[in-house]
Structures are given as structure tokens and as C-alpha cells.
Amino acid sequence: RLLSNLSAGCPTRIIITARYGLHAELFTGYRLLELGNLDSDRSRDLIRHQIGLIAEDAISHLYRLTGGNPLFLIELCRGINAAHKHKKRLITLADLVSLERRGNLPHSIENLFVNRMAVFNAETQYLLKLAAIIGKAFTLDEITVIDSQNIREKVLALLNNLDQNHLISRVNITPDLVYIFSNNLMRE
């Protein structure tokens, strides 16, 4: 629908992401742009943008922990912000160590997603596992078909909760409403 609204005289570039070389099979004349981890200066900029007041040693600690992985940095910053309600107070290395001791500052991106999933009840975790079997995107009908119970309304409520917590997104790209995992690592 979006592309049909563009005029023929309007140059358009489409940027897609793909894993495992799929772009080479599907698109001729593509231009490969590999995205890597951020260096320490760009990581510092991202952390300060996400958190605001944070000590330099705390920034260095986050950079060492993440290796500059922007998704991991953003997710850690989201967790730090959620744990510290006082936005006008400087976040220090001692604050980060305290979060680590309480288990609220994961040491890998995989642990981060496991921790995010752990806060949900068993039914919601079960739903996420069912959805992961289907793939990155799924419809409500697909998710209810693979479970033997007629749980459409319950599934819909759980999906809305997952959407509100940014683990999946609802997208109208087909006649059916499609749910897409917000991050492939969550599905994996």
C-alpha cells in the first residue's frame, strides 16, 4: 500500500534487513551495508541520550559489558531507567553494580531476553513459545490452530499484553492482523 502512493518520478530507496545472505537471493543489484557494533564514543552518545545523567565510569562499564552492541545498550538503558525513577540523579558505577547484584543488569543479550520473558506468567510464556514455532510473524488464527484448546479470546488478551510490553508488534500488512516479534533474538 505504501509503495502504491509514490509517484513514478520520485526516486525511492528501500532499506531492508536480512540474515544469512537472503538478500543476495531475492534482490539483484543490492548494496550491502553491514552494521556493526558502536565504538566507545558512539556508545557514550547513545547511553547519554538514553539515560541522561550517568557517570563516565558507568558508561565505560556498560560499553565493556555490551561491546558496543546498540540493541544491547538500548535494552540495558531501558532497564536502568526503569530501576531508577529519579531522572535528575546521576547514575554511578555503584548503581550499576547494585543492579547486577540484584540480577537486574544481565551480562548477555540472550540473558536480557530470558529475563524479559521471565516476568510473564506461565500462560504468556507458553504463548511466546508457540508463536516462536511459527516464525517471526504470525496471525491469531495460526496461533490458536496449533493449540488444541479453543483459547482465541485468552490468546488475544495475552497478545495485547505482549504488544504493550514491546515484545511483539501488531501490523496490518495483509488482510489479517499479523503479529511480529520485535526482535529475532526473542523468538530464538
Secondary structure, 3 states (H helix, E strand, C coil): CCHHHCCCCCCCCCCCCCCCCHHHHHCCCCCCCCCCCCCHHHHHHHHHHHHCCECHHHHHHHHHHHCCCHHHHHHHHHHHHHHCCCCCCCECHHHHHHHHHCCCCCCCHHHHHHHHHHCCCHHHHHHHHHHHHHCCEEEHHHHHHCCCCCCHHHHHHHHHHHHHCCCEEEECCCCCCEEEECCHHHHC
